[in-house]
Amino acid sequence: MLFAGVDKKDAQRLKKFLDKHGLIAHEYPVFSEDSKVFFPVINNFSDDTFELEFVEKELPKKTTKSFSELVKDRFGDVPVRKSFDILGKIAVLEIPKELDKHAHEIGELFLKAYPHVETVVKKVGAHEGEFRVQKFEVIAGMPNFEAEYVENGCRFRLDISKMYFSPRLGSERLRIAKQVKPDEKVLAMFSGYSPYPITILKHSKPCCVYAIELNPDAHKYALLNKEINHIGDELKLINGDVVVEVPKLVDSVGLFDRILMPLPKTGNSFLKTAFSAVKDKGIIHFYYFLKEEDIPNKGWEIISKEAEKSNVSVERISHTVCGQVGKRLYRVCFDFRVLK
Ligand SMILES: C[S@@+](CC[C@H](N)C(=O)[O-])C[C@H]1O[C@@H](n2cnc3c(N)ncnc32)[C@H](O)[C@@H]1O
């Protein structure tokens, strides 16, 4: 089989070129070696804008075996996590330490099992800092961190290396979106690349959603996602700190019917801001990380304590466990009404 290789930095551009000219032999896998990515091509070609290297290589056609079968065939029973995320053409894997030296090979097996995936990355460390960003390393395929994926009928583009993301929250976002009543004024704090606001606007009919995000890169993608989902003026995107922006918003547009607080690690320190911005009988969706044994009581205690300090009371609606984030550690969403 003939493969056309280029330096990783040009791989994306070459892929576009090959797609455009119908040159890719789709039944064969893409592979990477050293600093180059090689695409299977149906014939030789030339283009002065690339430094091309053509190689003949006997590779089996793409397989129909599952990823875990391929891993088992190659490594036996090893603890490669069966859970992974696919965001369009990028797959995010967790590679256990003991298999790290085989990361590239595992990534190549993934590309075989999921032919539409072009890039496989591994997680390097946990979510960090104020922006809750995680580090990734490309282990196979094309070097690319910009993903585009579809969730609940919405299309999202984001750079996974520059902002928080979790496609596993799709059903939770829909759960919230479906609670939004016609003409509600919604405030989405910590809105990231805007998955919550856009899901709400696609599935319900609020009068407007105000979204506040601190990370400028996430804000940039939120603007783009607003455009590609054909959302109009009903979504107002603000790049800033909720502590600074919320009082200004309340002054200009008044209080909110519903407030979302998807910042489970430190969200409790923003409850005061949310209480100041919600209408009497308005609803707050507050996310928090809790150990198994603390669900839900510790969460309700934290909310009640903060409510007392803000001179409001809280009427509990429900709590929803929406994801395991560590050993016996869970993300929980508390839905409650605020009485002023
Ligand atoms: C857990 S992420 C959730 C992002 C998004 N809602 C989603 O579901 O993908 C929390 C977000 O809050 C942002 N953030 C942290 N502190 C903030 C603050 N004080 N004001 C506004 N945004 C903040 C972070 O940059 C991050 O994007």
The ligand as an SDF file (V2000), in Angstrom:
LIG
                    3D

 27 29  0  0  0  0  0  0  0  0999 V2000
  -16.2710   22.9980   35.2650 C   0  0  0  0  0  0  0  0  0  0  0  0
  -16.0650   24.1820   33.9860 S   0  0  0  0  0  0  0  0  0  0  0  0
  -17.6550   24.1490   33.2080 C   0  0  0  0  0  0  0  0  0  0  0  0
  -17.6460   24.7800   31.8390 C   0  0  0  0  0  0  0  0  0  0  0  0
  -18.9380   24.5570   31.0240 C   0  0  0  0  0  0  0  0  0  0  0  0
  -20.0940   25.0180   31.7280 N   0  0  0  0  0  0  0  0  0  0  0  0
  -19.0850   23.1090   30.6110 C   0  0  0  0  0  0  0  0  0  0  0  0
  -20.0270   22.4560   31.0610 O   0  0  0  0  0  0  0  0  0  0  0  0
  -18.2370   22.6190   29.8510 O   0  0  0  0  0  0  0  0  0  0  0  0
  -16.1030   25.6880   34.9060 C   0  0  0  0  0  0  0  0  0  0  0  0
  -15.8050   26.9340   34.0990 C   0  0  0  0  0  0  0  0  0  0  0  0
  -15.8910   28.0800   34.9640 O   0  0  0  0  0  0  0  0  0  0  0  0
  -14.9140   29.0310   34.5720 C   0  0  0  0  0  0  0  0  0  0  0  0
  -14.6880   29.9070   35.7180 N   0  0  0  0  0  0  0  0  0  0  0  0
  -13.9690   29.6570   36.8430 C   0  0  0  0  0  0  0  0  0  0  0  0
  -14.0380   30.6860   37.6980 N   0  0  0  0  0  0  0  0  0  0  0  0
  -14.8220   31.6310   37.1200 C   0  0  0  0  0  0  0  0  0  0  0  0
  -15.2820   32.9180   37.5020 C   0  0  0  0  0  0  0  0  0  0  0  0
  -14.9250   33.4540   38.6800 N   0  0  0  0  0  0  0  0  0  0  0  0
  -16.0750   33.6100   36.6670 N   0  0  0  0  0  0  0  0  0  0  0  0
  -16.4470   33.0710   35.4650 C   0  0  0  0  0  0  0  0  0  0  0  0
  -16.0500   31.8510   35.0450 N   0  0  0  0  0  0  0  0  0  0  0  0
  -15.2490   31.1400   35.8510 C   0  0  0  0  0  0  0  0  0  0  0  0
  -13.7180   28.1830   34.1400 C   0  0  0  0  0  0  0  0  0  0  0  0
  -12.8670   28.8850   33.2720 O   0  0  0  0  0  0  0  0  0  0  0  0
  -14.4290   26.9750   33.4710 C   0  0  0  0  0  0  0  0  0  0  0  0
  -14.5640   27.1870   32.0900 O   0  0  0  0  0  0  0  0  0  0  0  0
  1  2  1  0
  2  3  1  0
  2 10  1  0
  3  4  1  0
  4  5  1  0
  5  6  1  0
  5  7  1  0
  7  8  2  0
  7  9  1  0
 10 11  1  0
 11 12  1  0
 11 26  1  0
 12 13  1  0
 13 14  1  0
 13 24  1  0
 14 15  1  0
 14 23  1  0
 15 16  2  0
 16 17  1  0
 17 18  1  0
 17 23  2  0
 18 19  1  0
 18 20  2  0
 20 21  1  0
 21 22  2  0
 22 23  1  0
 24 25  1  0
 24 26  1  0
 26 27  1  0
M  CHG  2   2   1   9  -1
M  END
$$$$
